Amino acid sequence: MLRARERTERAWNRVLDSMGHKVQDACAKVLALSYNDLSIALRPCFLYFGLYPEDHEIRAFDLTNMWIAEKLIVVNSGNRREAESLAEDILNDLVSRNLIQVAKMTYDGRISRCRIHDLLHSLFVDLAKESNFFHTEHNAFGDPGNVARVRRIYDSKSKKLKLTVGSP
């Protein structure tokens, strides 16, 4: 992240200011800094990894198709191939930022499977709850007013995602 920054005092002060995230743990602060540096368009794709269990290998094909199906990836032309290409670019961007680990590559050098680091998983869940991207089952149903606004619920016991009808 810092490598791509301008080498000006103003740019580095913005980085310093963005470190004021609510996360308490020092390591999580650094990880939150990487999250805060993501564009608004990349953040939902990044948070989506929190819906998968820790140390779980995620098929890149399934992940990118879920991003497209949930309209986290949208292209103006509506072209499916263009959307798939953009989703693959986003996944590669997250890998190049060392936020996602490649577990397996295809013969032609594309990502086949990926996973998230354990430290990132708890950050994903905290940031997702904070931004109302998804909730854990306990968190969503603890407040009756919350249920109507929740679109994704992660059941940590069964390790399954539940999509609700309606929009957040």
C-alpha positions as CSV (number, residue, x, y, z in Angstrom):
1,M,0.0,0.0,0.0
2,L,2.7,2.4,0.9
3,R,4.8,1.6,-2.1
4,A,2.0,3.0,-4.4
5,R,1.7,6.3,-2.4
6,E,3.0,9.6,-3.5
7,R,6.1,10.6,-1.7
8,T,4.7,13.8,-0.3
9,E,4.0,14.9,3.3
10,R,0.3,15.3,2.5
11,A,-0.1,11.7,1.2
12,W,1.8,10.2,4.2
13,N,-0.3,12.3,6.6
14,R,-3.5,10.9,5.0
15,V,-2.1,7.4,5.8
16,L,-1.3,8.4,9.3
17,D,-4.8,9.8,9.8
18,S,-6.5,6.7,8.4
19,M,-4.8,4.6,11.1
20,G,-7.3,6.0,13.6
21,H,-9.7,3.0,13.1
22,K,-11.6,1.6,16.1
23,V,-9.8,-1.7,16.1
24,Q,-7.8,-2.2,19.3
25,D,-5.2,-4.8,18.5
26,A,-2.0,-3.4,17.0
27,C,-1.8,-6.0,14.2
28,A,-5.5,-5.4,13.4
29,K,-4.8,-1.7,13.1
30,V,-2.3,-2.3,10.4
31,L,-4.7,-4.6,8.6
32,A,-7.5,-2.0,9.0
33,L,-5.2,0.5,7.4
34,S,-5.0,-1.8,4.3
35,Y,-8.8,-2.0,4.3
36,N,-9.2,1.8,4.6
37,D,-6.9,2.2,1.6
38,L,-9.2,0.1,-0.6
39,S,-11.5,1.9,-3.0
40,I,-15.2,2.0,-2.1
41,A,-15.8,-0.5,-5.0
42,L,-13.3,-3.0,-3.6
43,R,-14.4,-3.0,0.0
44,P,-17.5,-5.2,-0.4
45,C,-15.5,-7.8,-2.4
46,F,-12.9,-7.8,0.4
47,L,-15.5,-8.1,3.2
48,Y,-17.2,-11.0,1.3
49,F,-14.2,-13.2,2.4
50,G,-15.5,-12.9,6.0
51,L,-18.5,-15.1,5.1
52,Y,-16.1,-18.1,4.7
53,P,-14.7,-20.0,7.6
54,E,-11.1,-19.5,8.7
55,D,-8.5,-21.5,6.8
56,H,-11.2,-22.5,4.2
57,E,-9.9,-22.7,0.6
58,I,-12.3,-20.8,-1.6
59,R,-12.8,-21.6,-5.2
60,A,-12.0,-18.4,-7.1
61,F,-14.7,-19.3,-9.7
62,D,-17.4,-19.6,-7.1
63,L,-16.3,-16.4,-5.3
64,T,-16.2,-14.2,-8.4
65,N,-19.6,-15.6,-9.5
66,M,-21.1,-14.7,-6.1
67,W,-19.7,-11.2,-6.4
68,I,-21.4,-10.9,-9.8
69,A,-24.6,-12.5,-8.6
70,E,-24.9,-10.1,-5.7
71,K,-24.0,-7.2,-7.9
72,L,-20.8,-6.3,-6.1
73,I,-19.3,-6.3,-9.6
74,V,-21.3,-4.3,-12.1
75,V,-20.2,-3.4,-15.7
76,N,-22.2,-0.8,-17.7
77,S,-22.4,-3.0,-20.8
78,G,-24.0,-5.9,-18.9
79,N,-21.5,-8.2,-20.6
80,R,-21.0,-11.4,-18.5
81,R,-17.4,-11.9,-19.7
82,E,-16.5,-8.3,-18.9
83,A,-17.9,-8.8,-15.4
84,E,-15.9,-12.0,-14.9
85,S,-12.7,-10.3,-16.1
86,L,-13.3,-7.4,-13.7
87,A,-13.9,-9.8,-10.9
88,E,-10.7,-11.6,-11.7
89,D,-8.8,-8.3,-11.7
90,I,-10.2,-7.4,-8.3
91,L,-9.2,-10.8,-6.9
92,N,-5.7,-10.3,-8.3
93,D,-5.6,-6.8,-6.8
94,L,-6.5,-8.2,-3.3
95,V,-3.8,-10.8,-3.7
96,S,-1.2,-8.3,-4.8
97,R,-1.9,-6.2,-1.7
98,N,-1.3,-9.4,0.3
99,L,-4.8,-9.3,1.8
100,I,-5.7,-12.7,0.2
101,Q,-3.5,-15.8,0.0
102,V,-3.3,-17.9,-3.2
103,A,-3.9,-21.6,-2.3
104,K,-3.7,-23.0,-5.8
105,M,-3.1,-21.8,-9.3
106,T,-4.3,-23.1,-12.7
107,Y,-1.9,-24.3,-15.4
108,D,-2.2,-20.9,-17.1
109,G,-1.3,-18.9,-14.0
110,R,-4.8,-17.9,-12.9
111,I,-6.0,-18.2,-9.3
112,S,-7.9,-21.4,-8.8
113,R,-8.3,-21.3,-5.0
114,C,-7.6,-18.7,-2.3
115,R,-8.0,-18.3,1.4
116,I,-7.8,-15.6,4.1
117,H,-5.4,-15.5,7.0
118,D,-6.8,-16.1,10.4
119,L,-5.9,-12.6,11.6
120,L,-8.0,-11.1,8.8
121,H,-11.1,-13.2,9.4
122,S,-11.9,-11.5,12.7
123,L,-11.3,-8.1,11.1
124,F,-13.6,-9.0,8.3
125,V,-16.4,-9.9,10.7
126,D,-15.9,-6.8,12.8
127,L,-15.8,-4.5,9.7
128,A,-18.8,-6.2,8.1
129,K,-20.9,-5.8,11.2
130,E,-19.8,-2.2,11.5
131,S,-20.7,-1.4,7.8
132,N,-23.9,-3.6,7.9
133,F,-22.5,-5.8,5.1
134,F,-23.3,-9.0,7.0
135,H,-24.0,-10.0,10.6
136,T,-23.5,-13.1,12.6
137,E,-26.7,-15.0,13.5
138,H,-26.5,-13.9,17.1
139,N,-25.9,-10.2,16.2
140,A,-28.7,-10.1,13.6
141,F,-31.4,-11.6,15.7
142,G,-30.5,-9.9,19.0
143,D,-32.1,-6.7,17.9
144,P,-35.6,-7.2,16.3
145,G,-35.2,-3.9,14.4
146,N,-32.1,-5.3,12.8
147,V,-33.7,-8.2,11.0
148,A,-35.4,-6.2,8.3
149,R,-32.1,-4.5,7.3
150,V,-29.9,-7.5,7.2
151,R,-29.2,-9.1,3.8
152,R,-26.4,-11.6,4.7
153,I,-26.2,-13.6,7.9
154,Y,-23.2,-15.8,8.7
155,D,-24.0,-18.7,11.0
156,S,-20.7,-19.4,12.7
157,K,-21.9,-22.7,14.2
158,S,-22.9,-24.3,10.9
159,K,-20.3,-22.2,9.0
160,K,-23.0,-21.3,6.4
161,L,-24.1,-18.1,4.8
162,K,-27.8,-17.3,4.8
163,L,-29.1,-14.7,2.3
164,T,-32.3,-12.9,3.3
165,V,-34.9,-11.6,0.9
166,G,-35.0,-7.9,0.5
167,S,-32.3,-5.3,0.7
168,P,-30.4,-3.9,3.7
